[in-house]
Amino acid sequence: MVQMIPWAYNLERTRHPGVGLMPDFVTAMRTHANALQAMLLYMQDTWNELSANEDVKFALNTKIATPSELLAAGYNSNAAKLPGYIRRGGDDWKILIPRETQMYLQIYKSLETLVPMKMRPTVPAVQTTVQKTEN
């Protein structure tokens, strides 16, 4: 399931015109492949913006926030406000985010505790060889 608001969806359509996201928001969200593509673009753009921010870099380096927490909070609320919450709140930045997002992070943390996420192994490069066949 994809949860997006029209503003965020239209932002991704504007940022990525070559992707071909559907113009109508309702139809776009009902078309699962389109909705998923829009959400993944939004999450990648959100992470790129967050990870370039000095306050976010500080939070990651000092371990007061994890990449998962920041991305989840940014996706659920206003990612542009997260650096300010971190700057003002330091270790307690999570008490400054909207209550709904605080609950979202608690659910995410509970799920992560119950179902540990494993890192995907690196897939080695596949070598291909062309064999000649005689006719």
N, C-alpha and C positions, 0 to 999 in steps of 0.2 A: 504494500500500500504506500502510496506517495501522498504526502501532505505538503501542498504549496499554496501560497496565496497568489492572486493574480499579479500583484506588483512584482513579486520575485520571478514568476514565470515570464512575464514580459521583459524583465531585465535580462534574463538568459536569452530570450529570442533576439534582443537587441545586441547583446554581446557576441552572440554566435549565430549570425545570419546564415552562414553556410551549412549549418547543421540541418536546417529544414524543419524546425519545430513547428507544429501546427499553429495557425493563427488564433483559432477560437479556444479560449481557456477551458471551457467545460468539455468540449470534445477532446482536447489535448489531455485532460486529466482522466478521461474515461478510456483513452487509448493507452494501455499499460506501457507499451514500449516507449512511446513518446513521453509519458509522464516520468518514467524511470530515467530516460536520457536527460530530461530537464533537471531532475533532482540531482543526478550525478554531476552535471555541469555546475549547478549551483553550489554543491558541496566542494567541488574542486576550486571554483573561484573563491568561495568563502575561505577555504584553507590557504590559498595563495595569498590572499589579503591579510589574513590573521598572522600567518607565519612570517610575513615581511615587517610586521609591526614590532617596534622596540619593546613595548610593554609586554607583549605576548612572548617575545624571545626571552625576556627576563623571567617570566612565569615558567616557561619551559625549562630554562637553565637552572632555576632554583627549585624546580619540582613542586611549585605551588599549584600547578595545573598540568594535566596530561593532554596530549594531543586529542585523545578521545573526548575528554571533558570539554575542551574548547570547541571542537567541531560540533559536538552534540548541542552545547549551549548556543553556539552561533546559528545552528540550523533551526533550533526551536525558538529563539528570540532574535534580537537584533545584533548581528555580529559586529556591527560598527561600534556598538557601545561596550563591548567586552574589554578592549584595552583600558577604557576609563574605569571600569569596575575593578580591574586588576591594579591599576595605578592607585586608586583611592582605597581599596580594600586590602591589598597585599594578600597575606595568607587567608584572609576572610572574604575574598572577592565573591564567593558564591552567595553570601548573604545579601549582596547588593543586586543580584540578578532577579528578574521577575519570579514570583512565587511558583507559577506554573513551570518555569524552567528549572527551578530548584527541585520540584517533584520529579520532573523528567530525568534529571541527573541521578536522583535517588533510585528511580526505577532502573535506569541504565546500569548503575553500580550494582544493584541487586542481581540483575540479569548476568552481569559480568562475573559476579561471585559464584552464581549457580552454574553457569555455563562458561567455563574459562575459554577465552578466545586464544587459539593457537596461531602462531605466526605461520604463514605459508612458507613451505620450503622454496628455496630459489630453484627455478627450473633451469637446468643446463641448456645451453644452446644446442639445437638439433642440427646435426650435419646431414646434408642430403647429398647423395651421390646418384649420378645418372649412369645406369648400366646400359650398355649397348646390347641390343638383342639382334640376332641374325635372323633374317627371314628366309 
